[in-house]
Amino acid sequence: MTTSHGLPNAHTLSDADASVLQIWGKHPLKGHVKISGAKNSALTIIAAALLCPEDCRIRNVPNLVDVKRMGQILAALGVKIEHHGDVLDINASTISHSKAPYELVSQLRASFFIIGPLLARLGVARIPLPGGCTIGARPVDLHVRGLQAMGADVQIEHGIVHAYVTGSQRRLKGAKIYLDYPSVGATETIMMAATLAEGETTIENAAQEPEVVDLANFCRAMGARIRGAGTNTITIAGVPRLHSTDYTINPDRIEAGTFLVAGAITHSEISLSPVVPEHLTAVIAKLQETGAQIVTEAPDRLCIIPGDTIKATDIETLPYPGFPTDMQAQFMALLTLSEGNSLITETVFENRMRHVAELNRMGADIRIKGNHALIRGVSMLSGAPVIATDLRASAALVLAGLAANGKTVIQCLHHLDRGYEQLEVKLLSLGAVLERVPAGADAGSAGLTSYSVLSEKD
């Protein structure tokens, strides 16, 4: 079912809330997984298409609830947008509104990314403060300070951010901006706004994540003048106008990392592509410390060969190129079955260990002290009813369920659907035994084949 703008309706959220994922553990996995386009790249690149008054074609776009919501936000601004498979066609030649609808923005934190492009194109933007996973404060003050440094008047009243550019041309001006923290969101917001600004903008202590580089490459493909993306200093020379482009999004490094951990936790040999191995350096290093081997089968294809046992290791999350916070929960699931004790330190988000209680429900032995989790390895996990508390926590529970004895039932699947494209279908193709059913149903193992067919069609 699609809207008049060619976008699927976001009814998947209520469907996910009304269903549960049943996983029968201890089944070995084998085969190959196709990695989808990067969610976090797609969301910002879709927002950046607002900068261009011509047609933009974006390829390798994952079919996710968050991506659909971002498309609906652009459609609400008057942008023409059509989704065909993994290709998104966007024409922002006409933007009829400068205010994003609260009912959409409140469900998607990444929706705040439209403030930079709207301000650059129209000289005005009104964006409600965003929603999304409640894994930490993630305030927008770094975004706001960056836009103010470029000449914008920014006020926050009644939960809405009002931003204006004064002057006859209503054009932002280049500035030197230092970020107190290398925030990915603030880096991307400022970089997008600066592409059409008058003069040169320098972002110091910029985020270096691959998604920042992906966004910079998309903007460059439209004619933006950006250098230094991927380093801690990014320089943007403003141009008067951007032009049409056809761009392919990078593969999702977090999805790739999640499937590598799936191989490790189930003691299974699986391969995955396409990937960019250098985006996974920290994840690969930690998997090797646990005893797994990661083999490069082709420039864009990796294979995991698990060790006989899972060795304990310590992890500290850090901005890229450090260990990604988005892989913390998945590795915690893996380390519950390690030989020995492991320590995970979460330095990026202050509220990102709510999956600990759910893993402990499955028999894990994890204690939290502040931003540290001490994990004492156990010999086995047991299937149990659990609740997904955020996107990556839901992936961790799926991984734990694949390795556990018996049946695991995961609730609150809307988190999972925000960030993993057809995760169940991909796991089924590897030999996992699982099924999504209406909440309260006990479907047993019957109907798994028909489920996989239905999922691919949906």
N, C-alpha and C positions, 0 to 999 in steps of 0.2 A: 504494500500500500504506500503510495507516495503523495506528497503534497503538490500543490499547483506549481511549486518551484522545482519539481523533480526530485525532492528529497524524501527518503523514507520517514514516516512518522516515528517519533521517539516513544511509542507505546511500549517498546521493549523494556523500559524501566519498570513499569507496573507488572509486566509479565515475569520479569526476573524476580521481583519481590514476592510473587505468588508461587514461585517454584523453588525446588531444592536440587542440589547435585548429589547423587548417590555414587560413591566410589567403593568398589570392592578391591582391596589392596593385595599386594604380594604377587601381582602379575608382571612378568618381565616385559620390558619394552624393546622394540627392535624396528629399525627402518630409518626413513628420512623425513625431516620436517621442513616445510617451506616457511621461511620467516617473513612476516608481513612488514609493511612500511611502518616507520617509527611514529607512534602516536604523538609524542611530544614535539616532533618536527612538524607533523601534519597540522596540528592545532595552530601553531604560530605562522606557518606558511599560508594557511587559509586566511588568517587575519591580515597577513602582509599583502595578499592579493587586493585588499582595499586601496593600497597605494597606487595601483595601476588603473588608468581609465580605459584600458583596452582588454581584450580577451586574454585569460590565463588558463592554461591547461596544466593540471597537477596530476601526476601519475604515481602509482604505488601508494594510494591513499587507503589506509585500513578501514574496514567497515565496522565502526565502533559507535557506541552510544554517544561518546564525547564528540566525535567527529560530526555526527548527525546534528547534535546540538549547536556546534559552532556554525554549521551550514545554515541552520534555522535562524541563528542570530544575524548572519549576513543577509539572509532573505528578508528579515524584518527591517533591515536598513534600506531595503529597496534594491539590493544587488541581485542580478540574475545568476542562478547557480543550478547546475545539473550534475547528477551523480550517475555514472554508467560504470558498473563494476568497480574497479579500483581507480577509475579516472574521474576527476572533478573538473568541470568547466565553469569558470567564474568570469563574469563580466561586471565590473564595478564602474562602468562609464557613468552611471547615474546612481548617486547615493541620495535617497529622498529623506532620510532621517539621520539625526546625529545622536539620538538617544536609543540605547539598547533596551529591550524589554526585560523587566525585572524577573518575570517568571522563568525566562531562559537563563539569564546571567546567574541567578541564584543557585542554579544547579551545576554550574561549570566555572571553576576558578580560572581556567585559561581564557575565559571570555574577556577578561580584563585586557588581554593583548590588543584588542581593537582600539584602545584609547590612543595609542601612538599613531597608527595609520589614519584614524579619523581626524585627529588634530593636525596632522601633516597635510591631509587633503582638503579639509573643510575649514580649519582654523577653530573648530569647536567640537567638543565631545561631552556627552553626559552618560556616564556608565555607573550603574549600581555596583556597590561593593560585591565581589564575587563569592560564590559558594564552592563546593567540591569536597574532597576528602578532608576530614577533620584530623589531620596528622600533625598540625602545628599552626602557629599564628600566621606565618607567611604574610606579614603586613605589606601594604602597597607603598609605604613611605619612600623606599628607594626609587620606585617608578616615578612618584610624584616629584621628588626632589630633582630628579634628572630632567623632567619636563619643565619644571620651574627654572632650572638653570638655562634652558633653551628659550626662555622668554614667555612661557605659558603662565597664565593666571589660573591657579588650581585651588578650588574650594571643595570641602567635603561637608555636605549638609543633608541630614535626614537619610543617611545611608547611600547617597548618590555623589559621585565624584564629578564636579563641573569643571571643565578645563576650557580655556579660551585663549586665543592669540589676538592681541590688540594690534593696531596699526592698519594702514591702508591695504597692505598686501596680505595681512593675516597669515604671515609665514614665520615659522619657527626660525631661530638663529642658532648657528653652531656655537658650541661651548666646550670647555674642558670639564669633564665630570669624573670625579673619583667615587667609586662605590665602597662604602664601609665594609661590605661583604660581597663576594663575587656571585651575586644573585643571578641565576639564569634568566628569570622573568624580567628583572630590571634591565639587564644587558640587552635583552631582545626588544623590550619596549623602546628603550632609548635609541637603539640602532635603527629600528623601523622609522621612528619619528625623524631621525637625523637624515634619512635618505633624501628627503625633499626640503630640508632646511637650507637656509641661506648661510653659506660658509661651511667651515670644517668643524666637526665634532670629534672629540677624543674621549673614549671611555677607558679609564684606568682602573686596575683591579677588576677587569671584566671576567665574566664566566668563560671557561674554555671548553665547555661540553660540546660533543659532536653535533647536538641539535642547534647550537648557536652557529656553528659553521654551516650546517644545512640551510638555515635561514639566510645567512649572509650570501651563500651561493645562489639561492633563489632570487634574492634582491639584486645581486649582480647580474643574473640572467635577464632581469628586467631593465638593466642599465644603471643600477646604483653603483657608486664608487666607494667600495669598502675594502680596507686592507687590515690585516692583523687578526682576523677572526680565527680562533683556535689558540691565540696567545692572550696574555693578560692586558694587552693594550690594543684597542680597536679604534681605527680612524675612519671616519665617514665624511667624504666631501659631498655636500648636498648638490643635487641636480634639480632642474626645474620640473622634469616630467619623466616618468618611467614608461616602458613599452611592453607589448605583448611577449609572452614566453611560453615554452613547453618544458616542464621541469619534472624530474623523477626524484621522489623522496628516498632517503637512505633507509636501509633495513633497520628494524627495531632492535637495538642492542640489549634492551631489558628482556624482551621476549626471547631472544637468543640465549641470554644468560639463564633464564628460567628453564628452558629446555635442556641446557647443559646440566643444571642441577637435577632435573628430572632423571637424566641418565645416571648421575652419581648416586642419588638416593635410592634408586631401584636396582642398582648394580647392572645397568643395561648399557649396551653399546648402541648409540644413535648418532646420526649425522644431521647437520642442518646447513641450509643455505637459503638465500644469499645472506652473508654476514660481512662486516668489515672487521677483521680480526683485531686491528689496532684499537678499535673502540672497546674491546673486551679484555684488554691487557690485565687490569686489576682482578677481574673475575676469573680469568684463566689462571693467574698466579695463585689465587686462593684455592681453586679447585685442585691444582697440582699439589698444594700443601696438604690437602685432605687425602692424597694418594691417587687421584685420577690422572690419566694422561689425556692431553688434548692434541689431536693430530690435525695438521692442516692438509686436507685432501686436495684442495684447489685454492686459488687466491681468495675466493669468496665462500669456501665450504670447510666446515670444521666437523670433526668426529670426536666424541668422548669415549674413552676406554676406561671404565671404572676400575678402581683398585679392589683388592680382596676385602679390605676393611676401610672404614671411613676414619681418618685420623683427625684429632682435634686441632684447631687452629684459632688464632685470635684475629679479630677484624675490627677496624675503626672506619666508620664512614666519613668521607671527605668530599669536597668538591672535586670535579674531574681535573686531573687524571687519577685522583684517588679512588678508593672503593666506593661504588655508587650506593647512596641511601636506598635507591629503588630495588637493590638486590639484597638488602639486609634481612628481610623477613624470610626470603627463600633459603638463604644460607643458614639462618637459625633453624629452620626445619631440618636441613641436612645434618647440622651439627648435633641435633638431639640424639642421633644414632651413631655418634662418633665414639671412638675409644679414648677416654680421657675427658678433661675439662677444657672448655673454650670460653673466651670472653669476647662479647660483642659490645662495642662502644658506639652509640649513636650521637653524632655531633651536629647533624644537619637539622633534624626536626625533633622537637622536644616531646612529642606525643606519639611516637611511632613504635611502640612496643605493646600495643593492646592485643596483638596476636599471641603473646606469651601465655595468657590465661587459657586460650583455646588449645594451644599445643600441649600445655600441662594437662588439660582435660583428656588428651589422647595418650597420656602416660609419660610425657617428657618431664625432665627435672630441670626447670629453669627458675632462677631467682633474679629479681630486678633490684638494683640499688641505684637510684638516680637515673643517669643515662647509660648505665652498664647492665648487661645481662650476663649472668654466670650460668653456663650450660654444662651440666654434668651428663655425659653421654649415657644412654640406656640401651639395653639389648634389643628392645622392640617397642613399637608404638601400637596402640589398639584403636580400632575404629570407634568413633563416637559422634554424637550430634554436636556440631560446632557452628559458630557464627562468624562470618567474614566482617571485619571491622573497617577495612579500607581496601584499596585496589591490590597492593602488593601483599597484604596479609591474606587476602583471598587466594592468591597464587601459592603462598606458603602452605595453606591448609590443603589445597589440592595435592601438592607435592607430598605432604605428610600422609594424606589419605592413600596415595599410590603405594607408599611404603608400609602402611600399617596392616596389622592383622584384622580381618573382618571388614565391616562396612562403616564408612564415614559418610555422614550426611551434612552438607554445607548449606547454610541459609544465607540470605542477603546477597544474592548473586548479582545484583545490579552493580556492585563494585567490580566484580570480575568482568562484566560486559563492557565496562568503561575502557578497559585497557588491553584486552586479549581478544583477537579476532578468531572466532571459531575454535577456541581452545579445546573444547570437548571433542570436536571432529578430528583435530590433529592428534589428540591423545588416543582416540579410538583407532586411528590408522596405524598407530605404533603398537597396538595390542592391549591398551589399557581397557579395563572393564568398568564402565561408568554410564550413568544415565541421568538426564535432567527430567524431573517429574513434578507435577503439581504438589504444592506443600500439603502434607498430610497423607499423600499416597504412599503405598508400599508396593512398588511395581515389581520387585524382585529383579532377576536378571533377564526376564523376557523382554523382547522388543528392542534390544540394543541395535540391531541392524536397521530397523525402520527408523529409529531415532537419528542415526547418522545420515540417512538419506534425507530426512526432513530438515536437519540442520543445514546441510549443504544447499538445499533449495531455498530455505529462508535467508 
